[in-house]
Amino acid sequence: MKRITTVFSLIAAVALMGVSCKDKASNKIVADNVESATTRDEAQKKLPVMTFETSEHDFGTIERGTPQETVFKFTNTGDAPLIITDAKSSCGCTVPEYPKNTPIAPGETGELLVKFNGSGQNQVTKTITVTANTAKGSEILRIKAFVNPKEAMPAGPVK
């Protein structure tokens, strides 16, 4: 008897599934949802583009311990607001200052200040990684300098 009940239940379940799947999937599509999805997808294609006037600055020859700074100017050449979320240097001797989490509209410009404390010796190159909401996700800037050691004081008594 149990076997007959199980078989009957199985046949009923298969029959019910067959009836419920007769609706066409295309009849269940809501036109308003398609329009809003299309608009959403088009908006996601719009991205900011961070275009720097120059991505490298050479301080030339400097004396060790002499602080230096430069400004990297950029323009949002994309078609969505640009937001810089982070800027980090390759070492603690270089400190970037940037407009953190401030939207920069398409066509507008901004500045990123980079301070270098003049440490190191001979040819020095440092990188700054700028993280933003662009398609690439980050941009690399470079500063370089030739660092001369400070002039040593002559040995002997001071006259």
Secondary structure as GFF3:
##gff-version 3
##sequence-region A 1 159
A	DSSP	alpha_helix	2	20	.	.	.	ID=ss1
A	DSSP	three_ten_helix	25	28	.	.	.	ID=ss2
A	DSSP	alpha_helix	31	45	.	.	.	ID=ss3
A	DSSP	beta_strand	50	52	.	.	.	ID=ss4
A	DSSP	beta_strand	56	63	.	.	.	ID=ss5
A	DSSP	beta_strand	68	76	.	.	.	ID=ss6
A	DSSP	beta_strand	84	89	.	.	.	ID=ss7
A	DSSP	beta_strand	94	97	.	.	.	ID=ss8
A	DSSP	beta_strand	109	116	.	.	.	ID=ss9
A	DSSP	beta_strand	122	132	.	.	.	ID=ss10
A	DSSP	beta_strand	138	148	.	.	.	ID=ss11
###
